[in-house]
Amino acid sequence: MGIDPIASAAPTTQELNQLILIEALNERLKSTEADLRSAEERVKIQNDKILKFEAENVRLKMQRTDAELSKQVDGLRIEVGKKDRELVDLRRRISSLQENEALILRRASTAEEKIKTVQHTMETIQKGRDAAYAETERHDRDRLDAVRQMVAAQDRAQKAEARLAELEKRNTKPIAKDHNALRMKK
């Protein structure tokens, strides 16, 4: 198994650990399968030996007693039985490793789905944060514009007050404070 460069740009530590675990299990499975093949070959060799011994047994029946022959056959059967049990145990181990591999693959699939969900959530959070930042920037610009307008209005008011004070100094007549009253006089 390898990492699909299209699916994700950089695998996570969890994904790498899962891949390492899967590779280790694959190596153990290959080793067990090699052991199984070796055991099967040994059983075949033992079976071949049994056939040879049985042929030899037929030949030696004329020369040996039945007790001697049965002892040899029993010994060979015990050996074959041991090899058969070993073969069964190896098959069980392979079956167990295959079940473990299937379980690991299901867990890896579930983890990939969870990663996609987390990535989607992170994208949503980022979009929300970007929108909030843009809104904050807009409010800051509006506030700065309002402050500029207020400062400009204060400057105009100061200039108007200074101009009014200057005009009051020139005129000895009191100036009406109410502009409507001033318009009516004109």
Secondary structure, 3 states (H helix, E strand, C coil): CCCCCCCCCCCCHHHHHHHHHHHHHHHHHHHHHHHHHHHHHHHHHHHHHHHHHHHHHHHHCCCCCHHHHHHHHHHHHHHHHHHHHHHHHHHHHHHHHHHHHHHHHHHHHHHHHHHHHHHHHHHHHHHHHHHHHHHHHHHHHHHHHHHHHHHHHHHHHHHHHHHHHHHHHHCCCCCCCCHHHHHHHC
